[in-house]
């Protein structure tokens, strides 16, 4: 009983609700804390992966969620601002999954839009860190949003999508994998 009371007190002090504390992101293609498979690695810029977007499944979205967004970011990229590998927004609130290979094959949930990556194209762009760098960290995050749609085109860059996503986030869940070469 004390643990439950302490958890509820901590949640109320820090502004979290029970539903927010339960949001989770999982993947059959990615294991948090492990190395990314070649299937999800980019196939250009000297990398020879298959560039297949991973399966992502989420649960525990808070009440009031009107849509979702997924963003993939590499904070270790030697750019001074990281690297955006994927953004998907306007995912309907009744969706809870993106299938393996959904990017580019029009298998995304109805109405979902893929923004532009830092590779300069819309769709999934897998890992491709510079040769010799320490393994980079790839953060896959799903955001529960308070709006039905973000007013952005598929040409919107990751930073712009991130701005709108963060301004409308109710909760989020992440998993992180690494990759080096």
N, C-alpha and C positions, 0 to 999 in steps of 0.2 A: 504494500500500500504506500509506503514512504517513497519508493522509487517512482511510482506512477504520479504521486503528488508532486515530487521534485521535478519530474519531466514536464508535467503540465505547467508548473510555475515557471520553469525555464522557458518553455514555449511562449507563455504569455509575456514574460519580460522581454524576450527577443523578437516578439511580433510574429512568431510562427504558429500555425494551427496544426492540428493533428493530421489533416489531409496534406498540408504542405510537407510535413516531416516524412511522409510516406512516398513521395514521388521518386520513381526509380527508372533508370535507363539500363537496358540489357541488350546483348547482341549475341547471336549464334556465330557471327563472323569475327568478333573482336573480344578479347579477354582483357579486362582492365588490369593495368600494370604489366602486361606482356607485350611482346613484339608483334607488330602488325604483319599479317600474312602477305605474301607477294600478290595475292588477288586484289588487295586494296591499294597497292603501290602504283604510282603514276607510270605511264608508258610514254615518256618523252623526257627532254632535258637530261638525257643520259641514264634515265631509269628504265627498267625493263619489266615492270609489273603489268598486271592485267587491267588496272584502273577500274575495278568493279566496285560500285558503291556497296557498303555493307548493310546487312539487315539490322534494323534498330527497332526495339520494342519498348514502349514506356507504359507506366501505370501510376496510379495515385495522384492524378492531376487535381488541383484544388477546385472547389465549387466556384462557378463563375468563369471557368475556362471557356473561351469562345473560339480559339484556334491554337495551333502549335507552330513552332518554328524549330528547325534543326540547324545547327551551325558547327562547322569543324574548323579548328584553329590550331596553328603551330606557333606557340610563343617563342620558340627557339630560333626561328628563321633569322638569318643575319641581315635584316632589313631595317631594324630600329623600330618596326611596328608589327612584327610577326607576319604570318601568312594565312590568308583565308583559303581553305581548301574546298568548302562547300557551304552553301546556305540554301535552305528550303523553307519557304514561308507560305502563309495562307493554307496550312494543312487544317482540314476541318476538325472541329472539336470532337467528333465521334471517331476519329482515327486514333489508333494506338500502335501503328506499326508502319515501317517502310521496308519493303521487301529487298532482298539481295538483288543488286543489278537494276534497281528501279530508276536510277538516274539515266537520262538519255533514252530510255526505252519506253517512256511514257507509262510506267507502272506506278508512278507516285499516286497518292490519294487524290481523288478528283478535286480540282481547283488549286492544288499545290503549285507553287512557282519556284523555280530554281534561279537564284541570283548568280552574278558573275564572280568567279574565283579570281585570285591573284595571278592565275595562269592566263587570264584574259578571256575566258569563255564561261558560259553558263553550264552548270552541271557539276558533277563530282570530279575533283582533281585529287588524286591520291598522294601519298607521301613521296617526297623526292628531295631529301636534304642534301646539301653539298657533300661530296666525297671527303672523308677525313674528319667531319664534324662529329662530336659526341652524338649519340642517338637523340633525335628530337622527340618531343612530346606532342601527341596529337589529341586534342581535347574535343570529344564528341559531346555536344550538349543539346538537350531538347528543352524548349521553353514553353510553358503554358502561358498563353497570352489573354489579355482582357479585351481584345478587339477581334472582330470577325476576320478582318483583312488589313494588311499593311498596304498603304497606297504607293507601291513600288513596282517597277517593271522588272523583267527578267535580266535587264542590263545593270541593275543596281549592284554596286560593288559590296563586298562583305562588310566594310566599315559602315556603309550607309544602312545596310540591313541590320547590323548590330545596334546601331543607334535607335532605330525604330523598335527593334525587339526589346532592348533593355528598357525603353520608355514605357513598355506595355506588359512587362513580365509580372506574372503572379507567383510563379515558382519555376524551378529548373532542376534538372538532374543531369549528371555528366558521367562519362567514363573516359579514361585516358589510356592510350597505348603509346608505344615507342617504336621508332624505326631509325636505323642508321645504315650508312654504307661506306 
